[in-house]
Amino acid sequence: MKKTPDLAVTLRAPPDWPYPKITVNIVTMRQGKEWISTVLEMDLQAVGATRDESLGTVREMFIHQVAFAVQKKEPALIFRHAEPYYWELFHEHRRRLLSAMVTGQPSNDDDVHVDSMPVDQGLISQHLKRSHKPYQRHHAA
């Protein structure tokens, strides 16, 4: 099974990135035999047989969605927050991880993981060049 590369390494912003570092937050949880990853700022979800598969799929969905918004020049296409449940789960798990770090006790929750994924204009641009032709309206003559 293909392992998803470390998101922080894969999505590193180029040195000439003209914007402040931007990241999105992801919560991944096991439900039964499946893993569900949710990008909190965009309410994108992906399901996979493994955590890595789920993260890899949601990463690709994220790149497609941002590239589509760039192509359309429509920021509203990327601003849709996930349900409060996922935000609460993310914050609670992050609090548990920080508490475990401070106390030196392990975090025993293997069914929930939190990640941050940097937004990389370079990957978005590559995707647009590779996958999409500029959108053109067709008018009836």
HELIX and SHEET records of a PDB file:
HELIX    1   1 LEU A    7  THR A   10  1                                   4    
HELIX    2   2 ARG A   51  LYS A   72  1                                  22    
HELIX    3   3 PRO A   75  ILE A   78  5                                   4    
HELIX    4   4 PRO A   84  THR A  103  1                                  20    
HELIX    5   5 GLN A  121  SER A  131  1                                  11    
SHEET    1   A 4 LEU A  44  GLY A  48  0                                        
SHEET    2   A 4 GLU A  34  VAL A  39 -1                                        
SHEET    3   A 4 THR A  23  GLN A  31 -1                                        
SHEET    4   A 4 VAL A 112  PRO A 118 -1                                        
END                                                                             
